[in-house]
Amino acid sequence: MKLVYEYQLAMNFVTISMRSKSKPLTARMQDGVPTLWVEVPRDSVGYEQRRFAVIPTGLAIIEDSWLYIATIEDGSFIWHVYE
């Protein structure tokens, strides 16, 4: 069995303490706040620090090792979420 947790994101770079083995699913605006949803195995034990980047189109360079998660639309602004 799996659970879905949500975490609020900050623009630019943010480190989040989340359950181990969490798998990012998507990110969207929720009530004006960029939010990340992750799938967590029910047998997950402990927490780990995970680093995410929320960057606008064309204004930042992401390292090759960062993995794309989602694109967030916020009015006329477009943000991209990477881990």
N, C-alpha and C positions, 0 to 999 in steps of 0.2 A: 504494500500500500504506500502511496505517496501523498505528500502534503504540498500545498502551494503557499508560499510566504511572499509578502511584498515589502519592499524597502524604498524609502525615498532617496532620490539621487540629488546631488548638487551639481551645478554647472562646473565645467572644467574637470578636475580630478577629485575623486573621493575614495576613501578606504572604508569598507563596510565589514563588520564582524558578522558572519553568517554561519549557519549550520554547515558542518563538513559535508562534502559530497553534493552540495547544492548545484543545480544546473539552471543557468539563466534561460528563461523562456522568451520574454519580450519586455519592452519598455514603452510606456505611453505617458501622456499627460493625464493626471487624475486630479481634478479640482485645482488646476493651475500649478501642480507640482510634478516634476518628472519622477516617475515611479517605475521600479524594476520588479518583475515577478520572477520567482525562482521555484523550481520543483525540488523538493527535499525528500529523500527516502525516509520512511518512517523509522528505520533502524539507525539513522544518522546519530553519531555520538560526538559531542564536542563542537567547537567553533573554529573557524579559520578567518584570517584577514584577507579580504579580496579587494583588489584595486580596479576601479572603473573610470573611464574617461567619457565625459559628455561634452562634445565639441560641436561648434557650428560648422556648416559647410564652408570649405575653402580657407579656414583660418588657422588650422593647426595640422601638424604632421604627426601621425601615429606610427609608433614603431611597428616593424613587420610582425613581431610576435603577438601584438594585440589582436584579439578576435572580435569581429563584428557581432553585435547582438541585435540592434534595432535602430530604426530612424524614428524620431519624435517630431511631430509637427506642432508648432506653437504659434498660431496666427501666421504671420509672414516669416517667422523664423523656423529653420530646420536644424535639428540637432541629431548627432549620430552617437550611439552608445557602443563603447568597446570595453572589453576586459583584457 
